[in-house]
């Protein structure tokens, strides 16, 4: 596995792989890798990627002023070992000054789907996400890029950006990887104390309670009440039933629905979602 810290190094190795006729797969991450990240490498390979590039970059532009940029978990050596075990071809580890040279002024803003839920509660977050992802696509020049569905709204924002800006990248999405008790895998789970970790699966149970309400013929309001009831005792950012294309409340319950939630347990903010086909 080659480790690159500059844009020119990345382009040199990708160009060589492309000259050899290889299809380029890319998995962008913020590091502190877990099985969810590693599964995306398999997703890219299953889609035909023969050269796999992974980036690790904790993007400061997607963190708000009171968020956890300074304490976001990092483990570069452990991440390298995991990626070597997955036979990754190229790891891109750019310093901040490589991604955002002095004087950088351009940001990418996605409307519509970026506005509700996470967009409302984390102003500027998706501008930072869209900007760094577009930069990484331009640097790596991949054929296919893999993202995890745990960050469902992020996936929708990136999909909208790629469509609107005619970015020549095929997007593929891996299913959420979970612990045995249902908790969605996340780098931020490392923040949880033992006691908080025992509570954390209630977010997934709350989403299932909302699904049960819909399958019993309940309304969106019924489902959201069921989810909130299941999360009593913790701080709720949102628990919503939305259209997975717009992230607004659905106009038609006969289509695919997304149940999305964000809660806080102690100092840790957890997000999760489940997709359901149209309930009866």
Secondary structure, 3 states (H helix, E strand, C coil): CEEECCHHHHHHHHHHHHHCCCCEEEEEECCCCCHHHHHHHHHHHHCCCCEEEEEECCCHHHCCCCCCCCCCCCCHHHHHHHHHHCCCCEEECCCHHHHCCCCCCCCCCCCHHHCCCHHHHCCCHHHHHHHHHHHHHHHHCCCEEEEEHHHHHHHHHHHHHHHHCCCCCEEEEECCCECCCCCECCHHHHHCCHHHHHHHCHHHHHHHHHHHHHHCCCCHHHHHHHHHHHCCCCEEEEEEEECCCCCCCCCCCCCCEEEEEEEEECCEEEEEEEEECCCC
